Amino acid sequence: MSKSQRVALFVVAVFATVGVAYVLGVAAASFVQKIKMEKFRAEQTRQILAQMGSGLGKGVILPDAEFEDLTGRPVRLSEVVGPRSMVCIFSPDCGACKIALDRIKEKAVDAVSQSRFILISNTDPVEISHIRDSLGLQRCHYLYDRNGAYQLKLGVFTFPFILIVNQSLVIDDITPGAPDMSQLENIVNYRP
């Protein structure tokens, strides 16, 4: 091997090493950032729940209540919740709620996965119907919380407010704010 070939090989090896180090550094930084964000979000959730004073938390049973569906028919929350469901209390006026609904739309592509989402709002049912139709999320459960009675009972003033529950309404997770994609995937891909 000539001297120029050895130099070229050395340069290639240096660039390859620098490239690998860069990729590993980016991956490590991304991992550290994810851990920091999870800790930050958990602390924010604890603070919001403490301010709410409703006693909600993991392992607590979410209070059952009667709502109306979009046709005005009475429906109890316990009637529509499945083995693992996401209950999303939302307001159509909030930007984070729009993000949450778009994320649900992205992940819940079939009737079975859509049925695992329960969307509660005190917004007029006609407006909620328009939102449903514009998103194409026909199979989600839309519940009308007349006068915001349920959200007041829970002390929810942050939207969206996400609760992951089982069929007995036991809370598995709480997220004030838009859900992350892994939460949605866990709901969509859940197999009882």
N, C-alpha and C positions, 0 to 999 in steps of 0.2 A: 504494500500500500504506500503510495507516495505521500510526501509531506503535505501537499495541498489537500489530498483526500482525507488525511488524518485531521487536519484543521477543519475541513468542512464537516466531518463526522463529529468533532468536538463541538462546533457551533450548533449543529442540529441537536446534540445531546443536551447542551445548555438550554436551548430554547424549549425542548421537550420537558426538561426538568422545571423550568420556570412556568411553563404552561400548566403542568400537573399541580405545582404548588399553588398557582393562582386559582385553579378550579377547586382544589381542596380548601383553600382559604375562604373562597366565596361560600362553599357548602357549609363550612364550620360557622361562618358569620351568620348565615341564614338560620342555622340550627339554634345558635345562641339567641338571635333575635326572636325566633318563635317561642323559645322558653321564656324570655323576658316578657313578651306580649301575653302569654298565657298567665304568668304571675300577675301582671298588671291588670288583666281582665278579671281574674279571680278576686283581687283586692277591690277593684271597682264594684264588682257584684256584691261582695260582703258589705261594702259601705252603702250601696243602694238598698239592699235588703234591710240593713239596720235602720236606715231612714224611713223605710216603708213601715216598719214595726208590725208587719202582719204575721210574723212567725214562719213565713215560707222559707223552705230550705230543702236540701236533699234529704230524702227519706220521709218528708212530711206529706200528708195526704192533702192534695189540692181540693178545696171546697167544691162540692158539686153545686150546680145551679141550673135554673131553667132559663132558656133563651128562646128566641124565635129564629126559625130558619128564614130564608129570603122570601118565602111565600107567606110568612106570618104564622106558620104552624109552630106550636110549642115543642121544644126539644131540650132534653136534659144533656148536660155535658157528658155524663156517664153513659148515655145511649150511643154516642158517636165515637168515643175514645176507643182505640184498638189496643192490641197487646203492647205496642210501643208507638206513641203518637207525639207529635209536636203541636203544642197549643201556642198560638201566636196572637197576642193582644196587640192590635195595630191601629194606626190612624192613617188614612190615605193622604193626609197633608204632610206627613213627615218624610224627609228624605231617606232616613235609615230604613223606614218601613218599605219604601219603594225598592230599596236594595234587597231587603229580606224577601219580598214577594218575587222579585226577578230571580233571586237565587233558588227559591222554591220552584219556580217555573223551569229553571234550567235543570234541576235534578229530578223533579217529579214528572216524568214524561208519560206514565201510563195510569190507568184508572186505579190500580191497586196502590201504587206509591202516592198518588194524589189523595187517596182516602185516609192517609195517615197524618194529614195536616188539618188542623182545626183552627180556623181564622176567626177571631172575635173582634168586633168593632162596635162602637156606639154610633157609627155613621149610618145615615139613612140607608135602608136596604136597597133602594133603587140605585144609589150611588155604588154600593158594594157590588150589586149585580153588574154594573158597567165595568167595574174593576175586574171582576171575575171573567167577564166576556173578553175584555181587552187582553188579559193575560193568557186566556185559553186554559185556565185551571178550573174546569167544570166539576171535577169530582172531589175537590176539597170540601170540607164541611165549613160553611160560612154561618156564623151565629151572630145575631143582632143583640147587642147588650143595651137594651133600652135605657136611656138616661145615664149610661155608664155605671150602672149599679154594681156590676161585678168587679169592674176595674177599681171602683171606689172601695169595695169590700176588701180587696186585696191590697189597696194602697198603691196601685200602679199609676205612676205619672211619667214614666219613661217609656218611650215607644221606639221600636217594637219591644215587647217583653215576651221572651221565649221560655216555655216550660216543656221539658221532655218528661212524659208521664207514661206509666203502664196502665193496664186495663182497670186497675183498682184506684187510679188517680194518684198513685204514689209518685212523688217528684224524684226523677233521677238526675236532672240537671236544670239549671236556670241560667239564662243569659239575657241581661238587659242589653238591648241593641241587636243588630243584625246577626243572624247565626252564621257560623263559619261553614265552609263547604263540607268539612268532615262531619259536623253534626247532621247536616242534611243527608249525607251519604249513609250515615248510621241508621237514619229513619227509613230511607228508601230501600236499603239493602237488608233490613232486619227480617230474619226468618224465625218465626216462633218455634 
